[in-house]
């Protein structure tokens, strides 16, 4: 077979996160070297403006014109590359045609979606195509859900090495973070709330922690779910709901399920934010829980959703300055309880704000891993970051993307 013209095509390069991703790939890998890549989108003049803003180093960066709503242009694009990385969201509105043509053409694909209902639809509609063509589709390659999915993978690898078996119970707690939600992430969350408000079946699906697992995969164990201020004895502190838990927990459970329950058939996992100790921590947890609940409720109602979109939340394509991105960070803590009573504690940290700077680097390294590291012997289909990219992605994230995976305690 002929070698495709490109290793990676960045689709949506003119979006806010797309520009961050493009700059990262340019600074990290350059042009005209080992990596053969291009930027793509529907507006040629905007693509050329994005390239010009990157300076002389990007002068020979190829531009590919393709429209999310024009399937023939998407098909022509994916036939020219080994991997497509997409930042064009909300994916439930704009993402399906690209996933379809990648699955049909055998082109690997990754994105940064966090839209559970859309991922479920894509798996149901196109997994057979991906298996037949050999395409590897990997959703959720940004802050949702690489730190969570790879963090659990890292902890379980330590457990298997030190204890001889995986931990049947793992939890993640956000210890600290500085940054902003991207406009695209907020738009996706609001779209989910809007759809769920009028669709009881969708609300039921969103409440199912195993909604992304293969049909028939079950656990009789009730999954924890922090919905209000709760005290966590493992951390000696109060917690509040973590808005990204709705997608992260589903991806972690899918990673377990599609690897023959490598973490255990009755594996339990949950996420929350640490809000502090004592009365202050409890009150802060209550306030955060109320704020998240209020935002989701307002997003489900047309008049208040309009007010949020008009006056409060960032628009898709908007975001913080590069200086603000570089001053952000996050610190996630994991604790795993083994069947014999032993405890493993690990942490995952990032050196940029979660929603922009770090997400751009994680997405870039996921695409690089797909293009150069992932085993071609693995069958096509819909994978997760940890189940398909595994340790090779952790190595890339630590070497290039400012993430650290560390063991804190093993007793």
C-alpha positions, -999 to 999 in steps of 0.1 A, spaced: 0 0 0 11 36 -7 24 55 23 1 84 32 14 119 25 12 129 62 16 113 96 -8 137 114 -33 162 102 -46 187 128 -83 193 120 -97 225 135 -63 242 136 -78 276 137 -98 269 169 -84 281 202 -72 247 213 -63 239 178 -39 268 177 -23 257 210 -19 222 196 -4 235 164 21 257 182 31 228 204 37 204 175 57 231 158 79 239 188 83 202 198 88 186 164 92 213 138 85 209 101 104 191 74 117 165 98 107 131 109 71 142 115 52 149 83 21 169 93 -4 195 81 -31 218 95 -67 216 82 -100 233 85 -128 247 63 -114 283 58 -82 285 38 -75 321 46 -79 315 83 -56 285 81 -30 307 63 -34 334 89 -28 308 117 3 296 99 16 332 95 11 339 132 34 309 140 63 327 122 90 317 97 94 282 113 59 274 100 64 288 65 64 253 48 36 238 70 10 224 46 -26 235 46 -55 212 39 -90 225 33 -118 203 46 -153 210 61 -168 191 90 -201 192 71 -187 181 37 -181 143 38 -163 142 5 -137 168 16 -132 149 49 -127 116 30 -101 132 8 -83 146 38 -82 113 58 -70 94 28 -38 116 29 -28 109 65 -22 81 90 -38 100 120 -63 128 123 -65 148 155 -97 168 158 -105 199 180 -138 207 162 -165 206 188 -190 203 203 -186 169 188 -222 159 192 -230 187 167 -200 186 143 -180 154 150 -198 124 135 -189 127 98 -151 127 105 -154 97 128 -174 79 102 -149 84 74 -119 76 96 -136 44 107 -144 35 71 -110 45 56 -88 29 82 -73 62 94 -65 65 131 -82 93 150 -81 111 184 -99 141 199 -106 158 232 -143 153 235 -159 147 269 -194 140 255 -205 106 269 -237 103 249 -219 111 216 -191 86 223 -217 59 230 -234 67 197 -201 66 177 -192 32 192 -226 18 184 -226 31 148 -190 27 137 -171 1 157 -178 -26 131 -164 -3 104 -133 5 125 -127 -32 132 -130 -40 95 -107 -12 83 -82 -13 111 -89 22 123 -81 30 159 -104 56 173 -94 71 207 -116 97 222 -110 119 253 -73 127 248 -73 160 268 -77 168 304 -108 146 301 -97 119 303 -59 113 300 -49 122 336 -76 101 351 -74 71 327 -36 71 326 -34 78 363 -55 47 371 -34 27 346 -2 38 364 -15 30 399 -27 -5 387 6 -12 371 23 -4 404 -2 -26 422 4 -56 399 42 -52 402 42 -48 440 12 -68 452 6 -92 423 -29 -81 416 -49 -49 407 -67 -28 433 -104 -35 432 -111 0 446 -95 32 433 -105 68 438 -91 101 424 -92 134 442 -83 168 427 -60 182 453 -53 215 436 -57 231 402 -54 265 385 -69 273 352 -101 279 333 -126 257 314 -123 261 277 -152 276 258 -156 243 239 -157 223 271 -184 246 285 -204 244 253 -202 206 253 -214 205 290 -243 228 283 -253 208 252 -254 176 272 -276 193 299 -299 206 272 -303 172 255 -308 154 289 -335 178 300 -358 166 272 -347 130 269 -354 106 299 -335 78 281 -304 100 279 -307 109 316 -308 72 324 -277 66 302 -258 94 317 -264 80 352 -250 46 342 -212 44 351 -209 15 326 -225 33 297 -194 32 275 -186 -5 283 -194 -32 258 -229 -46 260 -233 -72 287 -204 -59 309 -218 -56 344 -208 -52 380 -229 -60 410 -209 -35 430 -225 -2 435 -203 26 422 -196 55 446 -206 89 432 -199 122 451 -230 144 446 -227 167 476 -202 177 503 -188 144 517 -160 136 542 -133 113 528 -114 94 555 -87 84 530 -76 120 527 -89 133 560 -108 161 542 -141 172 527 -149 167 491 -172 182 465 -184 168 431 -159 171 402 -177 181 370 -153 160 348 -161 128 368 -191 121 346 -168 114 316 -136 103 333 -153 75 353 -169 61 322 -136 61 303 -118 43 332 -145 17 333 -144 12 296 -106 7 298 -112 -20 324 -140 -37 304 -123 -38 270 -92 -53 286 -110 -83 300 -116 -67 334 -79 -63 340 -88 -42 371 -114 -68 382 -150 -75 374 -162 -57 405 -138 -27 402 -150 5 417 -138 40 408 -149 75 416 -137 111 415 -141 143 436 -125 175 445 -108 181 479 -121 212 496 -103 212 529 -106 201 565 -129 211 593 -159 234 590 -143 255 563 -137 225 541 -173 213 546 -188 247 538 -166 251 507 -177 216 496 -213 225 500 -209 258 481 -191 240 452 -217 213 450 -245 239 449 -226 259 422 -222 229 400 -258 218 404 -270 253 397 -249 256 365 -262 223 352 -298 232 361 -295 266 344 -280 250 313 -310 228 309 -335 257 307 -336 279 276 -338 314 291 -311 308 318 -290 289 292 -291 320 270 -281 342 299 -251 320 307 -240 318 271 -244 356 266 -230 370 299 -211 343 319 -193 315 301 -165 317 276 -174 313 240 -160 285 219 -128 298 204 -121 321 234 -95 314 261 -68 328 284 -35 343 273 -4 321 268 10 336 301 -21 325 320 -19 290 304 17 287 315 9 298 351 -17 271 355 -13 236 369 -31 206 385 -24 180 411 -45 149 412 -42 122 439 -51 86 436 -55 60 463 -60 23 456 -71 -3 481 -59 -39 475 -78 -70 484 -53 -78 512 -57 -44 528 -26 -28 514 -28 8 501 -11 25 472 -11 62 467 0 80 436 -2 114 420 -4 129 385 6 166 380 6 189 350 26 221 345 0 241 325 -37 250 330 -58 219 325 -83 231 299 -58 247 274 -21 245 278 -19 210 292 -47 197 271 -30 209 239 2 190 248 -16 158 259 -36 158 226 -4 163 206 14 135 223 -16 112 220 -15 118 182 22 112 181 18 80 200 -9 69 176 13 77 146 46 62 158 43 41 189 10 21 191 12 -15 180 -1 -22 145 -10 -57 157 -38 -43 178 -72 -46 161 -91 -17 149 -120 -3 170 -128 22 196 -101 23 223 -93 45 253 -60 63 260 -47 37 285 -60 6 268 -44 14 234 -15 38 241 -5 26 276 30 31 290 43 45 257 19 75 262 30 79 298 66 80 286 58 107 261 37 127 285 66 127 310 93 134 285 76 161 265 42 173 279 50 184 315 31 156 333 45 136 362 33 102 374 47 94 409 42 68 437 36 85 471 30 54 493 29 17 490 21 -1 523 
